[in-house]
């Protein structure tokens, strides 16, 4: 994906020191750390906890985002963000909502073992590389309606656009309506507390097997 057009000058790009300073200042002011509509070099801050949430709405990030094992007391808002790299949230603990509605991510999305206290809203998400929510615990709904998961090539190595939900525990509904993947959709041993929505869902690697998924509500196709 041609994400960046090179119009931003170096002085417009926030580095790690400025990111850390904003997180500390936001904590003092009892507000979310706010990088909305900014351009960041990457987001790879070694920190245990972000109080009051993290706002990356419409943010351009020129490298990967690493927030593994971080506790975020509030929302993680990536709505409309553009990330030129992977998004790693493995074992993160997000106390409220994870939002990446209409985000564009030029890399894999890894939420393995994460805990989300509210909803995941990824409606209209476009990602190049796999999406994994394996072993993720979500206390609300997961919405991936109209999302697109594309395959990626790195130095002649194919990373297939698979969507992994195996062993995920979704307390609410799992909405994959009109989601398109270039790989498989794995729902093996997925727990869905309410409805599983597969209306218009497309996988280029065959049928979507739900026989081993546990669905508390209805399967809607």
N, C-alpha and C positions, 0 to 999 in steps of 0.2 A: 504494500500500500504506500502510495506517495504521500506521506503524512505531512512532512515539513517542507516548506518552500524556501527556507533560508532568508526570510525577510527580517527576522529578529537579530538585532545586534547583540554582541556579547554582553554589553552593559544592561540589556533587558532580561538576561537569563539569571534566575536566582540559583545560587549554589547551596551547598550543604550548610554552611555557616548561617546564611540568611534564613534557611528553613528552620534550623534549630532555634534561632533567635525568635522567630515568629511563634513557634510552638510554646516557648517559655513565656513570651509576652501575653499570648492568649490565655495561658493558664493563670497569670496574675490578674487578668481582666475578666476571668470567669466566662469565657466565650470560646467558640470553636476556633481552632487554628485555620486561618483563611488564606488560601492561595488561589481563589477563584479568578479566572481570566488572566492568570499569570503564565509565564513560561519558566519551567524548571529544568535544570540540567538532568537530574534524575531524582529519585526519592529513595534513598538508602540510608536512613538514619537509625543508628543504634540507640533505641530508646525502649523502655519497658511499658510506658503508659502515656496515652494522650488523653487529657481530660477535656470534656465538653465537646468532643467530636473533631472531625477533620473535613474541611471543605475544599475539594479539588474540582469544583464544578467549572466546566469549560476551560480547564487548565491544559496547557500543552506541556508534555513531559518528554524530554529528548532522549531519555534512556529508560531503563526498567524501574519498576516500583517494587520495593521489598519492605513488607510490613509483617513478616513472619513472627508469630508469638507475641505480637503487640496487643495490649489491651487498649481499646478505644471506648471511652465512656461517652457515648453519644453515637451519632451517625458517622459513617464514612461515605461521603458524597463525591462520586466520580461522574455525575451526570454530564454528558456532553464532552467529557475529557478525551484527549488524544494522547496515547502513550506509545512511544516508539521503542517498545521492548515488552518484556513479560510483566505480568502482575502476580506477585507472590504474596498470598495471605495465609499460608500454611500455619495451622494452630493459632491463628489470631482469635481474639475474643472481642467481638464488636457488640456492645451492649444494646444498641438500637438497630437501625436499618443500614443495610449495604445497598447503595444506589449506584448503578452504572448504566442507567437508561441512556440510550443513544451514544454510548462511549465507543471509541474506535481504538482497538488495542492490537498493536503489531507484534504479537507474541502470545505465548500460552497464558492461561489463567489458572492458577493453582490455589484452591481453597481447601486442600486436604486437611481434615482434622480441625477446621475452623469452627467457631461457635458464633452464631448470629442471633442476637436477642429479639430482633424484629423480623422484617421482611427483606428479601432480596428482590430488588427491582432492576432487571436487566433487559427490559423491553427495548427492542431495536438495537441491542448490542451487536457490534461487528468485531470479531476477533480472528486473527490469523495464527493458527496453532490450536492445540486442544483446550478444552474446558474441563476441569476436574473439580467435582464437589464430593468426591468419595470421602466417606467418614465424616462429612460435615453435618453439624446439627443446627437446624434452622427452626426457630420457635414460631415463626409466622409463615407467610406464603413465599413461594419462589415464582417469579414471573420472568419468563424468557420468550415471551410472545414476539414474533417477528425478528428474533435474533438470528445471526448468521455466523457459523463457525467454519472458517475456511482452512484448507491445508496450507502449509508453508514449506518452502525449500530453503535449506541452509547448506551451502557448499555441496550441492548434489545430494543432500540428505533430506528425505521427505518426512515432515512432521504432519501426520494426518489430522484433519479437523474432526476429532472425536469428541463426544460429550459423555463424560463419566459421572453417573449419579449412584454408582454401586455403593451400598451400605450407608448412603446418606439417610438422615432422619429429618423429614420435613413435617412439622407438626400441623401445618395448614395444607393448602393446595399447591400442586406443582403444575404450572401452566407452561406447556411447551407449544402452544398453538402457533402454527405457521413458522415455527423455528426450522431452519435449514442447516444441515451439516454435510460436509464433504466426507465425513467418516461415519462411524457407528454411533448409536445412542445406547449406552449401557445403563439399564435400570435393574440389574441383578441385585436382589436383596435390598432394594430401596424401600424405605418406609414412608408412606404418604398418608398423613392423618385424615385428609379430606379428599378432594377430587384430583384426579390426574387428567389433564387436558392435553389431548393429542390431535386436535382438529387442525388438519392441513399441515401437520408436521412432516418434514421430508428428511430422509437419510439416504445418501447415495450408496450406502453399503448394505442395503437390504432392509428387511422388515425390522420393526421395533419390537423386541421381545419383552413382554411385561409379565410373563408367566411366573417369574420368581419375585416380582414386586408385591409388596403388601400395601393394599389401598383401602383406606378406611371409608372413603366415600364412593363416588362413581368414576369409572373410566369413560371419558367423553371423547369420541372420535368423530 
